[in-house]
Amino acid sequence: MRQGPSWPSVLVAAAVAAGCAGSSIRPTVSEPFRATAVLLERGNYLVNSVAACGVCHTPRAGESWLGGERTDAFLGGGSVLRDEGAGLRIVAPNISQDRATGVGAWTDDQLVRAIRDGVSHDGRRGASADSVGPTLVLGVRSTARGPHPGTP
């Protein structure tokens, strides 16, 4: 027998909805975060182990969730989560460092705003329901080839 949602999950959903329902979108700053070796290592750990961003944001071989991650398209987006019964279809966005199709041209603070507040770099709402922060941003940045712009 299927049960309804638990009270804690209802409260979390309500809190997320309330937090995203405000009429103002905070502005962002263009300065990159100061990246240290420790923060980059921690961010890489969060992206690749704890949050496991690639599970959703990396396309699969054969376009099935059972296929292996395409190593040539790490964090390249395009994976689709469907629940036909609920009318749900979510396409994971490209969060690779590609400047044209990913988040490579976004500022660090725009990434934080997307992750924390669910607001895209261009001000659209609904970018994310996660609440993490600058360390995860540095983790996403650490997937790029070459040093992070804030690295001394």
C-alpha positions as YAML, in Angstrom:
chain: A
units: angstrom
residues:
- id: 1
  name: MET
  ca: [0.00, 0.00, 0.00]
- id: 2
  name: ARG
  ca: [1.37, 3.37, -0.99]
- id: 3
  name: GLN
  ca: [1.67, 5.94, 1.77]
- id: 4
  name: GLY
  ca: [1.54, 9.69, 1.40]
- id: 5
  name: PRO
  ca: [4.55, 11.92, 1.97]
- id: 6
  name: SER
  ca: [6.00, 12.10, 5.48]
- id: 7
  name: TRP
  ca: [5.58, 15.26, 7.53]
- id: 8
  name: PRO
  ca: [9.31, 16.08, 7.44]
- id: 9
  name: SER
  ca: [9.34, 15.91, 3.64]
- id: 10
  name: VAL
  ca: [6.21, 18.09, 3.46]
- id: 11
  name: LEU
  ca: [7.85, 20.66, 5.75]
- id: 12
  name: VAL
  ca: [11.06, 20.66, 3.72]
- id: 13
  name: ALA
  ca: [9.10, 21.09, 0.47]
- id: 14
  name: ALA
  ca: [7.13, 23.96, 2.01]
- id: 15
  name: ALA
  ca: [10.31, 25.65, 3.23]
- id: 16
  name: VAL
  ca: [11.94, 25.33, -0.20]
- id: 17
  name: ALA
  ca: [8.83, 26.70, -1.91]
- id: 18
  name: ALA
  ca: [8.61, 29.59, 0.54]
- id: 19
  name: GLY
  ca: [12.29, 30.40, 0.08]
- id: 20
  name: CYS
  ca: [11.94, 30.48, -3.71]
- id: 21
  name: ALA
  ca: [8.68, 32.41, -3.72]
- id: 22
  name: GLY
  ca: [10.16, 35.78, -2.78]
- id: 23
  name: SER
  ca: [9.82, 38.65, -5.20]
- id: 24
  name: SER
  ca: [13.45, 39.74, -5.12]
- id: 25
  name: ILE
  ca: [16.48, 38.02, -6.59]
- id: 26
  name: ARG
  ca: [19.74, 38.89, -4.91]
- id: 27
  name: PRO
  ca: [22.37, 40.48, -7.16]
- id: 28
  name: THR
  ca: [25.67, 38.69, -7.73]
- id: 29
  name: VAL
  ca: [29.27, 39.86, -7.69]
- id: 30
  name: SER
  ca: [31.84, 39.13, -10.37]
- id: 31
  name: GLU
  ca: [34.91, 38.51, -8.19]
- id: 32
  name: PRO
  ca: [35.94, 34.82, -8.16]
- id: 33
  name: PHE
  ca: [36.20, 32.99, -4.86]
- id: 34
  name: ARG
  ca: [39.69, 32.70, -3.43]
- id: 35
  name: ALA
  ca: [40.65, 29.15, -4.31]
- id: 36
  name: THR
  ca: [43.14, 27.34, -2.13]
- id: 37
  name: ALA
  ca: [44.37, 23.79, -2.65]
- id: 38
  name: VAL
  ca: [42.37, 22.68, 0.40]
- id: 39
  name: LEU
  ca: [39.11, 24.27, -0.83]
- id: 40
  name: LEU
  ca: [39.57, 22.88, -4.35]
- id: 41
  name: GLU
  ca: [40.20, 19.41, -2.93]
- id: 42
  name: ARG
  ca: [37.12, 19.69, -0.70]
- id: 43
  name: GLY
  ca: [34.97, 20.95, -3.57]
- id: 44
  name: ASN
  ca: [36.16, 18.15, -5.83]
- id: 45
  name: TYR
  ca: [35.29, 15.66, -3.06]
- id: 46
  name: LEU
  ca: [31.79, 17.15, -2.70]
- id: 47
  name: VAL
  ca: [31.08, 17.19, -6.45]
- id: 48
  name: ASN
  ca: [32.43, 13.72, -7.16]
- id: 49
  name: SER
  ca: [31.63, 11.83, -3.95]
- id: 50
  name: VAL
  ca: [29.10, 13.41, -1.61]
- id: 51
  name: ALA
  ca: [26.75, 15.18, -4.03]
- id: 52
  name: ALA
  ca: [27.74, 12.84, -6.88]
- id: 53
  name: CYS
  ca: [26.75, 15.49, -9.42]
- id: 54
  name: GLY
  ca: [27.79, 13.30, -12.35]
- id: 55
  name: VAL
  ca: [25.07, 10.76, -11.57]
- id: 56
  name: CYS
  ca: [22.45, 13.13, -12.96]
- id: 57
  name: HIS
  ca: [24.50, 15.69, -14.87]
- id: 58
  name: THR
  ca: [26.58, 13.26, -16.98]
- id: 59
  name: PRO
  ca: [24.90, 11.57, -19.94]
- id: 60
  name: ARG
  ca: [24.88, 7.77, -19.94]
- id: 61
  name: ALA
  ca: [26.07, 5.39, -22.63]
- id: 62
  name: GLY
  ca: [23.00, 4.17, -24.49]
- id: 63
  name: GLU
  ca: [20.90, 6.96, -22.92]
- id: 64
  name: SER
  ca: [19.73, 4.61, -20.17]
- id: 65
  name: TRP
  ca: [20.21, 5.17, -16.44]
- id: 66
  name: LEU
  ca: [21.74, 1.68, -16.43]
- id: 67
  name: GLY
  ca: [24.48, 2.66, -18.89]
- id: 68
  name: GLY
  ca: [27.87, 3.86, -17.73]
- id: 69
  name: GLU
  ca: [28.67, 7.56, -17.51]
- id: 70
  name: ARG
  ca: [30.10, 8.97, -20.74]
- id: 71
  name: THR
  ca: [33.57, 10.09, -19.69]
- id: 72
  name: ASP
  ca: [33.79, 12.34, -22.75]
- id: 73
  name: ALA
  ca: [30.81, 14.38, -21.49]
- id: 74
  name: PHE
  ca: [31.41, 14.68, -17.72]
- id: 75
  name: LEU
  ca: [28.78, 17.01, -16.23]
- id: 76
  name: GLY
  ca: [27.53, 17.69, -19.77]
- id: 77
  name: GLY
  ca: [23.84, 17.32, -18.86]
- id: 78
  name: GLY
  ca: [21.07, 15.81, -20.91]
- id: 79
  name: SER
  ca: [20.08, 12.94, -18.62]
- id: 80
  name: VAL
  ca: [16.29, 12.74, -18.37]
- id: 81
  name: LEU
  ca: [14.33, 11.70, -15.30]
- id: 82
  name: ARG
  ca: [10.77, 10.69, -16.12]
- id: 83
  name: ASP
  ca: [7.80, 9.68, -14.01]
- id: 84
  name: GLU
  ca: [4.96, 9.29, -16.48]
- id: 85
  name: GLY
  ca: [2.43, 8.64, -13.73]
- id: 86
  name: ALA
  ca: [3.20, 11.98, -12.09]
- id: 87
  name: GLY
  ca: [3.68, 13.80, -15.40]
- id: 88
  name: LEU
  ca: [7.26, 14.57, -14.42]
- id: 89
  name: ARG
  ca: [10.10, 15.14, -16.87]
- id: 90
  name: ILE
  ca: [13.35, 16.71, -15.69]
- id: 91
  name: VAL
  ca: [16.37, 17.21, -17.91]
- id: 92
  name: ALA
  ca: [19.64, 17.64, -16.02]
- id: 93
  name: PRO
  ca: [21.41, 20.79, -17.23]
- id: 94
  name: ASN
  ca: [24.98, 21.01, -18.49]
- id: 95
  name: ILE
  ca: [27.15, 22.10, -15.56]
- id: 96
  name: SER
  ca: [30.45, 21.47, -17.32]
- id: 97
  name: GLN
  ca: [33.05, 24.21, -17.70]
- id: 98
  name: ASP
  ca: [32.12, 24.72, -21.36]
- id: 99
  name: ARG
  ca: [31.71, 28.49, -21.75]
- id: 100
  name: ALA
  ca: [29.11, 28.23, -24.53]
- id: 101
  name: THR
  ca: [26.84, 25.42, -23.30]
- id: 102
  name: GLY
  ca: [27.75, 24.90, -19.62]
- id: 103
  name: VAL
  ca: [28.50, 27.12, -16.65]
- id: 104
  name: GLY
  ca: [32.03, 28.09, -17.70]
- id: 105
  name: ALA
  ca: [31.04, 31.70, -18.39]
- id: 106
  name: TRP
  ca: [29.08, 32.09, -15.13]
- id: 107
  name: THR
  ca: [30.68, 33.87, -12.19]
- id: 108
  name: ASP
  ca: [31.30, 31.88, -9.01]
- id: 109
  name: ASP
  ca: [28.56, 33.87, -7.27]
- id: 110
  name: GLN
  ca: [26.09, 33.13, -10.08]
- id: 111
  name: LEU
  ca: [26.76, 29.44, -9.48]
- id: 112
  name: VAL
  ca: [26.17, 29.87, -5.74]
- id: 113
  name: ARG
  ca: [22.91, 31.69, -6.42]
- id: 114
  name: ALA
  ca: [21.78, 28.89, -8.75]
- id: 115
  name: ILE
  ca: [22.66, 26.18, -6.23]
- id: 116
  name: ARG
  ca: [21.40, 27.94, -3.09]
- id: 117
  name: ASP
  ca: [18.50, 30.00, -4.41]
- id: 118
  name: GLY
  ca: [17.42, 28.19, -7.57]
- id: 119
  name: VAL
  ca: [18.04, 31.26, -9.76]
- id: 120
  name: SER
  ca: [19.93, 30.89, -13.06]
- id: 121
  name: HIS
  ca: [22.70, 33.25, -14.20]
- id: 122
  name: ASP
  ca: [20.12, 35.11, -16.30]
- id: 123
  name: GLY
  ca: [17.63, 35.50, -13.45]
- id: 124
  name: ARG
  ca: [15.28, 32.58, -14.25]
- id: 125
  name: ARG
  ca: [13.88, 30.82, -11.19]
- id: 126
  name: GLY
  ca: [13.89, 27.06, -10.73]
- id: 127
  name: ALA
  ca: [17.57, 26.40, -11.45]
- id: 128
  name: SER
  ca: [18.11, 24.14, -8.42]
- id: 129
  name: ALA
  ca: [16.51, 22.90, -5.24]
- id: 130
  name: ASP
  ca: [19.83, 22.18, -3.53]
- id: 131
  name: SER
  ca: [21.37, 24.26, -0.80]
- id: 132
  name: VAL
  ca: [25.13, 23.99, -0.77]
- id: 133
  name: GLY
  ca: [27.60, 26.79, -1.33]
- id: 134
  name: PRO
  ca: [30.95, 28.16, -2.43]
- id: 135
  name: THR
  ca: [32.85, 24.93, -1.75]
- id: 136
  name: LEU
  ca: [30.66, 23.01, -4.19]
- id: 137
  name: VAL
  ca: [31.17, 25.80, -6.74]
- id: 138
  name: LEU
  ca: [34.92, 25.35, -6.39]
- id: 139
  name: GLY
  ca: [34.36, 21.63, -6.87]
- id: 140
  name: VAL
  ca: [32.55, 22.25, -10.14]
- id: 141
  name: ARG
  ca: [35.35, 24.63, -11.10]
- id: 142
  name: SER
  ca: [37.97, 22.00, -10.22]
- id: 143
  name: THR
  ca: [36.65, 19.82, -13.05]
- id: 144
  name: ALA
  ca: [37.99, 22.34, -15.54]
- id: 145
  name: ARG
  ca: [41.35, 21.93, -17.16]
- id: 146
  name: GLY
  ca: [43.79, 24.48, -15.81]
- id: 147
  name: PRO
  ca: [43.79, 26.58, -12.64]
- id: 148
  name: HIS
  ca: [40.71, 28.26, -11.19]
- id: 149
  name: PRO
  ca: [40.67, 32.02, -11.86]
- id: 150
  name: GLY
  ca: [40.88, 32.72, -8.11]
- id: 151
  name: THR
  ca: [43.94, 30.52, -7.56]
- id: 152
  name: PRO
  ca: [46.95, 32.62, -6.50]
...
